[in-house]
Amino acid sequence: MLGNIIGGFIVVLIGVTLAPTVANEVSHATKDTMYGDSSHGFTNSTISGSSATILDLTTLFYVLAVASIGIGIATSGLKAAGLMGA
């Protein structure tokens, strides 16, 4: 029981720690900065349209998956302890 609850917190902790990295990589994938003349802020978009919209939602899906896994592990631990009904 306690192991499942601690495991759920560890999954959430690691997932939340990696969330900014996932967000940065998604941002770099949708907006690739051109090197050479960065003073004008030129960007070369490698993905556009609906593909960019779906790729931008990757961070949201990642965070929702981490939260769902953590809640699921903690819930199974509480069910094993008899603190939650089936």
Residue, then its C-alpha position, 0 to 999 in steps of 0.5 A: m500500500l505505502g509502496n504504491i502511494i510512494g511510487g505514484f508520487i515518484v512518477v508525478l515528481i519525475g513527470v513534472t520535472l521533465a515537463p519543461t523539457v518536453a515543452n521546450e522540445v515541442s516549441h523547438a519542433t514547431k518554431d526552428t530559429m534561423y541561425g545567422d541573423s537572429s537580431h531580426g528574430f526571423t523564424n523558419s516554421t518547419i511545421s504548420g497548419s493542423s500538424a502544428t496544432i496537434l504537436d502543440l498539444t503534445t505537452l498537454f497530453y504528456v502532463l495529463a498522462v503523468a497525472s493519470i498514471g500517478i493517480g492510478i498507482a495511488t488509487s490502487g494502493l488505497k484500494a489494497a489498503g481498504l481505504m477506497g471501495a471497489 
